[in-house]
Amino acid sequence: FVTNWILSTNHRRIALMYFIFTFITGFTGLVLATIIRIELAYTGQVVLLGNAEKYLTIISLHGIIMVFFMIIPILFGAFGNFLLPTQLGIRDVAFPRLNSFMFWITPAGFVMLLHILLFDKSYNLTYWLNYSE
């Protein structure tokens, strides 16, 4: 399993891992969007209990996750690894180990980003929103 999937340099397996990863991140973005909608419907009562900084953090995380961990990886990672070599008629991508390494960097960044929401109590992600003060 380790050599076939985790250390794989096969572009089709890497594309399949990108598809699975974008499905997971898309579901995470869906959960965050649901939390945003619930908070808008029942302000300060159900989920966030009136914590405005956590609300802004969830909005920022939702946008970052949907753009940088769902749209970009599915376009360039999944479709790029699956369709491009097939359409060009080549057997593999130019740097297969670098391609595999860059896939594993993407979920690591996703886990570090979720760390802000789950464990960081200072909500540093939303400080850029307060630039007018």
C-alpha positions in Angstrom: 0.0 0.0 0.0 2.8 2.5 0.9 4.8 2.0 -2.2 1.7 1.7 -4.5 -0.2 4.8 -3.2 1.7 7.0 -0.8 5.1 6.9 -2.6 3.5 6.6 -6.1 4.9 8.5 -9.0 2.2 7.3 -11.4 0.4 10.4 -12.6 -3.0 8.7 -12.7 -2.8 7.6 -9.1 -1.7 11.1 -8.1 -4.7 12.5 -10.0 -7.0 10.1 -8.2 -5.5 11.2 -4.8 -6.1 14.8 -5.9 -9.8 14.0 -6.7 -10.2 12.3 -3.2 -8.5 15.2 -1.5 -10.7 17.8 -3.3 -13.8 15.8 -2.3 -12.7 16.0 1.3 -11.9 19.7 1.2 -15.1 20.4 -0.7 -17.0 18.7 2.1 -15.1 20.8 4.7 -16.0 24.0 2.8 -19.6 22.8 2.7 -19.6 22.4 6.4 -18.1 25.8 6.9 -20.7 27.4 4.6 -23.4 25.7 6.5 -22.1 27.1 9.8 -22.1 30.5 8.2 -25.7 30.2 7.0 -26.8 28.9 10.5 -25.1 31.8 12.1 -26.8 34.2 9.8 -30.2 32.6 10.5 -29.8 32.4 14.3 -27.3 35.1 15.2 -25.3 34.4 18.3 -27.6 31.6 19.5 -26.6 28.2 18.1 -23.1 27.8 16.8 -20.7 30.6 17.6 -22.5 32.2 20.5 -21.8 35.8 19.4 -18.1 35.4 18.7 -17.6 37.8 15.8 -13.9 37.0 15.4 -14.6 33.3 15.0 -17.3 34.1 12.5 -14.9 36.2 10.4 -12.3 33.3 10.7 -14.8 30.8 9.4 -15.7 33.1 6.5 -12.0 33.5 5.6 -11.3 29.8 6.0 -14.2 29.0 3.8 -13.0 31.2 1.0 -9.4 30.0 1.3 -10.4 26.3 1.4 -12.7 26.6 -1.6 -10.2 28.5 -3.8 -6.8 27.1 -2.8 -7.7 23.6 -1.7 -10.6 22.7 -4.0 -10.7 24.7 -7.2 -6.9 25.0 -7.9 -6.1 21.4 -7.0 -8.9 19.9 -9.0 -8.0 22.0 -12.1 -4.2 21.8 -12.1 -3.6 18.8 -9.8 -6.3 16.3 -10.8 -7.2 17.2 -14.3 -3.7 18.3 -15.1 -2.2 15.0 -14.0 -4.9 12.9 -15.5 -5.8 14.5 -18.8 -2.7 16.3 -20.0 -0.3 13.3 -20.3 -3.1 11.3 -21.9 -3.9 14.0 -24.4 -0.2 14.6 -25.2 0.4 10.9 -25.6 3.3 10.7 -23.1 3.8 8.0 -20.6 4.5 10.2 -17.5 4.9 13.8 -16.4 8.3 15.5 -16.5 9.2 15.3 -12.8 7.1 12.5 -11.2 8.7 12.6 -7.7 8.3 16.3 -7.5 4.7 15.9 -8.6 4.1 13.4 -5.8 5.8 15.6 -3.3 3.7 18.6 -4.2 0.6 16.5 -3.7 1.6 15.7 -0.2 2.4 19.3 0.5 -1.2 20.3 -0.3 -2.9 18.2 2.4 -0.3 19.3 4.9 -1.1 22.9 4.2 -4.8 22.1 4.6 -4.3 20.4 8.0 -2.2 23.5 9.2 -5.0 25.8 8.0 -7.6 23.8 9.9 -5.5 24.1 12.9 -6.4 27.8 13.1 -10.1 27.0 13.3 -9.8 24.1 15.7 -7.0 24.9 18.1 -5.9 28.5 17.8 -7.8 30.8 20.2 -6.4 34.1 19.0 -7.9 33.9 15.5 -4.9 35.5 13.8 -6.4 34.9 10.3 -8.9 37.8 10.7 -6.4 40.5 11.8 -6.0 41.6 8.2 -9.7 42.5 8.2 -9.1 45.1 10.8 -6.8 47.3 8.7 -9.1 50.3 8.9 -8.5 50.7 12.7 
